[in-house]
């Protein structure tokens, strides 16, 4: 039963990499303007090492 569940989940996980590679590159002001025009939210991903 576990094999039947693992394979579809693995395929879904691996197929999401092709879709998730569309990152916006530009300034924050450009991102805000684009998000407002498309009526979407902005996700800001950052980290600190210290």
MOZILIN-V128051 format. One record per pair of residues at least 12 apart in sequence whose C-alpha atoms are under 10 Angstrom apart, sorted by the first residue. I is the first residue (numbers start at 1). GAP is how many residues later the second one is. D is the distance in Angstrom with one decimal. If there is no record, write none. Layout:
# MOZILIN-V128051
i gap d
I GAP D
I GAP D
This chain:
# MOZILIN-V128051
i gap d
28 14 9.6
28 16 9.4
31 12 9.9
